[in-house]
Amino acid sequence: MGNLEKAYTSETPCLIHVEQMYGTENMVHWLKGQILALFGSSTSDDKGIADGISLFAQSLATQVKGFKLTELMLFFARYKSGKYDNSYTKFDARRIGNAFFKEFIPERNMELDKINNRRIQEEIEKRRFTPPNGYSSLSWYQELKKRAENGDKEAYKQLYPNEGNNILENQKSGQTG
């Protein structure tokens, strides 16, 4: 997943952060630049459409402020590549909005689910217990238990990781815990 995962999970500002740092005008200007790039790569040359891009950018900005810049860049790259039915060839601002909300967002959610599920699975794998060579899980447990009863602090910690050293220290001093 590499770059796709970075687009979704990297420490990248959201569009609203651009607005907070540089003002609404610059936030809209950034979005307008992305939309103009789509217009420039399309076969459209209607000046009326080009003039409407500013209004569309302002409107879209209010709806997509919460998305990271990398997510928006991913959307525009996919749109330009024709992922959303080659509609970039004939420019239609309304189609951009529909593609974002009806196609990109569900796709994004599925990709984020895959990333999160993979991360959870990796965490589960890290916690998976494998006994040392020559032991089954039962024989290793019995060995640790015997060592802990003989005062082995490390064995006790492995058997009771959440209890810490307090119980072992209390047992040695004769206190009950």
C-alpha positions in Angstrom: 0.0 0.0 0.0 3.0 2.3 0.6 2.1 5.7 -1.0 -1.6 5.1 -0.6 -1.2 4.5 3.1 0.9 7.7 3.4 -1.8 9.7 1.7 -4.2 8.7 4.3 -2.2 8.3 7.5 0.8 10.7 7.2 1.0 13.8 9.4 -0.4 16.1 6.7 -2.5 19.2 7.2 -6.2 19.3 6.4 -7.6 21.9 4.1 -9.0 23.7 7.2 -5.4 24.0 8.5 -4.5 25.8 5.3 -7.4 28.2 6.0 -6.4 28.7 9.6 -2.7 29.4 8.7 -3.1 31.3 5.4 -6.7 32.5 5.3 -9.8 31.4 3.4 -8.7 33.1 0.2 -5.5 31.0 0.0 -7.3 27.8 0.9 -9.8 28.4 -1.9 -6.9 29.4 -4.2 -5.2 26.1 -3.6 -8.3 24.1 -4.4 -9.0 26.3 -7.4 -5.5 25.5 -8.7 -6.3 21.8 -8.5 -9.6 22.3 -10.3 -8.0 24.5 -13.0 -5.4 21.7 -13.6 -8.4 19.4 -14.4 -9.9 22.0 -16.6 -6.6 22.6 -18.4 -6.2 18.9 -19.1 -9.7 18.6 -20.4 -10.9 19.3 -24.0 -13.1 22.1 -22.7 -12.2 25.7 -23.7 -15.4 27.5 -22.7 -14.5 30.7 -20.8 -17.8 30.6 -19.0 -16.8 27.3 -17.4 -13.4 28.7 -16.4 -15.1 31.7 -14.8 -17.4 29.4 -12.8 -14.4 27.5 -11.3 -13.9 30.1 -8.7 -17.5 29.8 -7.4 -17.2 26.0 -7.5 -13.9 26.0 -5.6 -15.5 28.2 -2.9 -18.4 25.9 -2.6 -16.4 22.7 -2.7 -13.9 24.1 -0.1 -16.6 24.4 2.5 -17.5 20.7 2.0 -14.0 19.2 1.9 -12.2 21.3 4.7 -11.7 18.2 6.9 -9.8 16.2 4.3 -6.0 16.1 4.3 -4.2 17.8 1.4 -2.8 14.4 0.4 -6.2 12.9 0.3 -7.5 15.7 -2.0 -4.4 15.4 -4.1 -5.0 11.6 -4.4 -8.6 12.3 -5.5 -7.5 14.9 -8.1 -4.8 12.5 -9.5 -7.3 9.7 -9.8 -9.9 12.0 -11.4 -7.4 13.2 -13.9 -6.3 9.7 -14.7 -9.8 8.8 -15.6 -10.6 6.6 -12.7 -14.0 8.2 -12.3 -15.4 7.4 -15.8 -13.0 9.5 -17.9 -15.2 12.6 -17.2 -12.1 14.8 -17.1 -12.1 14.9 -20.9 -15.1 17.1 -20.9 -14.9 19.4 -17.9 -18.0 19.5 -15.6 -17.6 21.0 -12.1 -20.7 19.2 -10.9 -19.2 15.9 -12.0 -16.1 16.6 -9.8 -18.2 17.0 -6.7 -20.3 13.9 -7.5 -17.1 11.9 -8.1 -15.6 13.1 -4.8 -18.6 12.4 -2.6 -20.2 9.4 -4.4 -17.1 7.5 -5.6 -13.9 8.7 -3.8 -15.3 8.8 -0.3 -16.6 5.2 -0.3 -13.4 4.1 -1.9 -11.4 6.0 0.7 -13.4 4.5 3.5 -12.7 1.0 2.2 -9.0 1.7 1.8 -8.8 3.1 5.3 -10.5 0.0 6.6 -8.0 -2.2 4.9 -5.1 -0.1 6.3 -6.6 -0.3 9.8 -7.3 -4.0 9.6 -3.8 -4.7 8.4 -2.4 -2.7 11.3 -4.6 -4.5 13.8 -3.5 -7.9 12.3 0.2 -6.8 12.6 -0.4 -5.9 16.3 -2.0 -9.2 16.9 0.9 -11.0 15.3 3.3 -9.1 17.5 1.5 -10.3 20.6 1.3 -13.9 19.5 3.1 -16.1 22.0 5.5 -18.7 20.7 7.2 -20.8 23.4 11.0 -21.3 23.3 12.4 -24.3 21.4 11.9 -27.6 23.2 8.8 -26.4 25.1 5.1 -26.6 24.4 3.0 -23.8 25.7 1.9 -25.9 28.7 5.4 -27.1 29.5 6.7 -23.5 29.3 4.0 -22.3 31.6 4.8 -25.1 34.1 8.6 -24.2 33.9 7.8 -20.5 34.5 5.6 -21.3 37.4 8.3 -23.5 39.0 10.9 -20.7 38.5 8.6 -18.0 39.9 7.9 -20.2 43.0 11.7 -20.4 43.5 11.9 -16.5 43.4 12.8 -15.9 39.7 11.5 -12.3 39.2 11.6 -12.5 35.4 9.6 -15.7 35.3 7.0 -14.1 37.6 6.8 -11.0 35.3 6.2 -13.3 32.3 3.4 -15.1 34.2 1.8 -12.0 35.7 2.8 -9.0 33.5 0.1 -6.7 34.9 0.9 -7.2 38.5 4.4 -5.8 38.4 6.9 -6.4 41.2 4.7 -5.5 44.1 3.2 -8.9 44.7 6.6 -10.7 44.6 8.1 -8.2 47.0 5.1 -8.5 49.3 5.4 -12.3 49.3 9.1 -12.1 50.2 8.4 -9.7 53.1 5.5 -11.9 54.4 2.8 -9.4 53.5 -0.4 -10.4 51.6 -1.6 -8.4 48.7 
